[in-house]
């Protein structure tokens, strides 16, 4: 993969869990930023049961080449049995912003 950028979507049970994951992956350089959108409503089927839950949405910006590491780290930190972790390509954007994403995620930090 090249230096292309992606957005990664993840849901969490609450803002505290979302912020913990967001702080960790940004601090470690796996994502340039994490936007936390509170109070989304998710309707889905889980284990043959229709669920209607309030959740929190996280949107991470990172480089495509870091997705596998980011996905693994989120899964380690997440409380769900099967967390939503999906990525979409950023087709275009402000060059300076995309350069910032690349710069901030260029060095992984423990």
Secondary structure per residue as TSV (DSSP state, phi and psi in degrees):
chain	resnum	aa	ss	phi	psi
A	1	X	-	360.0	154.5
A	2	X	-	-97.6	-158.4
A	3	X	S	-86.7	18.0
A	4	X	-	-64.2	152.2
A	5	X	E	-103.3	152.4
A	6	X	E	-135.2	161.3
A	7	X	E	-110.8	135.8
A	8	X	E	-116.4	126.9
A	9	X	E	-102.5	137.8
A	10	X	E	-146.6	140.3
A	11	X	E	-107.7	153.3
A	12	X	E	-138.8	162.6
A	13	X	S	-69.6	-31.3
A	14	X	S	-158.2	169.9
A	15	X	H	-65.7	-34.3
A	16	X	H	-61.4	-47.9
A	17	X	H	-64.2	-42.2
A	18	X	H	-62.1	-44.5
A	19	X	H	-65.7	-39.0
A	20	X	H	-59.9	-47.3
A	21	X	H	-65.8	-45.2
A	22	X	H	-58.4	-49.3
A	23	X	H	-59.1	-43.5
A	24	X	H	-64.3	-50.2
A	25	X	H	-73.0	-30.2
A	26	X	H	-71.1	-44.5
A	27	X	H	-58.1	-39.1
A	28	X	T	-80.0	-4.2
A	29	X	T	82.1	11.1
A	30	X	S	-80.6	-19.0
A	31	X	-	-143.1	149.1
A	32	X	S	-77.8	-34.5
A	33	X	E	-158.7	165.7
A	34	X	E	-137.1	117.7
A	35	X	E	-93.1	131.1
A	36	X	E	-111.3	118.8
A	37	X	E	-106.6	109.2
A	38	X	E	-76.4	157.2
A	39	X	E	54.2	65.6
A	40	X	E	-102.5	154.3
A	41	X	E	-106.1	124.7
A	42	X	E	-115.1	129.5
A	43	X	E	-119.6	122.7
A	44	X	E	-158.9	166.1
A	45	X	E	-103.6	128.4
A	46	X	E	-136.0	121.8
A	47	X	T	52.1	49.7
A	48	X	T	65.8	17.0
A	49	X	E	-122.1	134.0
A	50	X	E	-77.5	121.6
A	51	X	E	-110.6	144.4
A	52	X	E	-137.2	98.9
A	53	X	E	-127.4	152.2
A	54	X	E	-89.1	133.8
A	55	X	E	-137.4	-176.8
A	56	X	E	-122.1	137.1
A	57	X	E	-103.0	132.4
A	58	X	E	-112.3	137.7
A	59	X	E	-123.5	113.7
A	60	X	E	-100.4	145.0
A	61	X	E	-114.5	130.1
A	62	X	E	-156.7	-176.4
A	63	X	E	-92.6	145.6
A	64	X	G	-56.5	-36.1
A	65	X	G	-66.3	-14.8
A	66	X	G	-97.1	-1.5
A	67	X	H	-58.5	-46.1
A	68	X	H	-60.5	-41.0
A	69	X	H	-67.4	-43.0
A	70	X	H	-63.0	-45.2
A	71	X	H	-58.6	-45.4
A	72	X	H	-62.6	-43.6
A	73	X	H	-67.1	-42.6
A	74	X	H	-60.2	-44.6
A	75	X	H	-60.8	-37.7
A	76	X	H	-63.6	-36.2
A	77	X	H	-90.3	-18.5
A	78	X	-	-81.6	147.7
A	79	X	-	-89.1	-13.7
A	80	X	S	-78.7	149.0
A	81	X	S	-63.8	-43.0
A	82	X	S	-132.5	87.6
A	83	X	-	-72.4	148.9
A	84	X	-	-74.2	118.4
A	85	X	E	-140.4	100.2
A	86	X	E	-129.7	148.3
A	87	X	E	-120.6	144.5
A	88	X	E	-130.4	143.3
A	89	X	E	-69.4	143.6
A	90	X	-	-91.7	109.3
A	91	X	-	-69.3	-39.7
A	92	X	-	-158.9	163.4
A	93	X	-	-178.6	177.3
A	94	X	-	-61.7	123.6
A	95	X	H	-54.1	-42.4
A	96	X	H	-63.3	-36.6
A	97	X	H	-69.6	-44.8
A	98	X	H	-64.2	-37.4
A	99	X	H	-63.9	-38.1
A	100	X	H	-62.8	-44.6
A	101	X	H	-56.3	-48.2
A	102	X	H	-62.1	-41.7
A	103	X	H	-66.0	-47.2
A	104	X	H	-66.1	-30.2
A	105	X	T	-100.3	13.9
A	106	X	S	-79.3	-18.8
A	107	X	S	-130.2	117.9
A	108	X	-	-75.0	141.8
A	109	X	-	-123.3	139.8
A	110	X	-	-72.3	360.0
